[in-house]
Amino acid sequence: MSGYRIVYAPEAVADIVALAAPGERRELRDAITQTLTDPYGGLSIERPGGGGHWDRVALVGTVAVRYVVSDAPGIDPPTITITRVLP
């Protein structure tokens, strides 16, 4: 990973529990981590409807991952907060 710490909001954890069987949850989280290695690249876009460049959505397989990037000067380590994981 490129120095970003990934954390999950309670709603995102509940989404993962609802979307994946117990044995598949780790795979989904690993896929999210792999996709967000570059939080501004790949299949990532600014969240439709506003929020700024830090409020983003990325496609991970068949799910949409909504997340916020906190990497302004002085934030150490920079953090990606997963807010929702939607089908």
C-alpha positions in Angstrom: 0.0 0.0 0.0 1.2 3.5 -0.7 1.3 4.9 2.9 -2.4 5.3 3.3 -4.1 3.7 6.3 -7.6 2.3 5.5 -10.4 2.4 8.1 -14.0 1.3 7.8 -17.0 3.2 9.1 -19.6 1.1 11.0 -21.9 1.4 8.0 -19.3 0.0 5.7 -18.6 -3.0 8.0 -22.4 -3.7 8.0 -22.5 -3.4 4.2 -19.7 -6.0 3.9 -21.4 -8.4 6.3 -24.6 -8.1 4.3 -22.9 -8.5 0.9 -20.4 -11.3 1.5 -20.6 -14.7 3.2 -18.3 -15.1 6.3 -15.6 -16.8 4.2 -15.7 -14.1 1.5 -15.4 -11.0 3.7 -11.7 -11.1 3.9 -11.4 -11.4 0.1 -13.7 -8.4 -0.4 -11.6 -6.3 2.1 -8.4 -7.4 0.4 -9.8 -6.4 -3.0 -10.8 -3.0 -1.6 -7.3 -2.5 -0.2 -5.7 -3.5 -3.6 -8.0 -1.2 -5.5 -7.4 1.8 -3.3 -3.6 1.5 -3.4 -3.8 4.7 -5.4 -7.0 6.4 -4.0 -7.2 9.0 -6.8 -6.5 6.6 -9.8 -7.9 3.5 -11.4 -11.6 3.2 -11.4 -12.0 6.0 -8.8 -14.0 9.2 -9.5 -15.2 12.1 -7.5 -18.5 11.2 -5.9 -21.4 12.2 -8.2 -23.3 15.1 -6.6 -20.4 16.9 -5.0 -18.2 16.6 -2.0 -14.9 17.5 -3.6 -11.9 15.5 -4.8 -11.5 13.8 -1.4 -15.0 12.3 -1.5 -14.8 9.5 -4.0 -16.3 6.3 -5.3 -14.4 3.3 -6.8 -15.6 0.1 -8.4 -14.3 -3.1 -6.8 -15.6 -6.1 -8.7 -19.3 -5.7 -8.7 -19.6 -3.3 -5.8 -19.2 0.4 -5.4 -17.0 1.6 -2.6 -17.6 5.1 -1.3 -14.7 6.6 0.6 -13.1 9.8 1.9 -9.4 10.6 1.5 -7.8 12.5 4.3 -4.3 13.4 3.1 -3.9 17.2 3.7 -0.6 18.4 5.0 -0.2 17.5 8.6 -2.3 14.4 8.5 0.0 11.5 9.3 -0.5 8.8 8.2 -2.9 9.8 5.4 -6.1 7.9 5.8 -8.8 6.4 3.6 -12.1 6.0 5.4 -14.5 3.6 3.7 -18.0 5.0 4.3 -20.2 2.5 2.3 -19.8 -0.7 0.2 -22.8 -0.9 -2.1 -24.0 -3.5 -4.6 
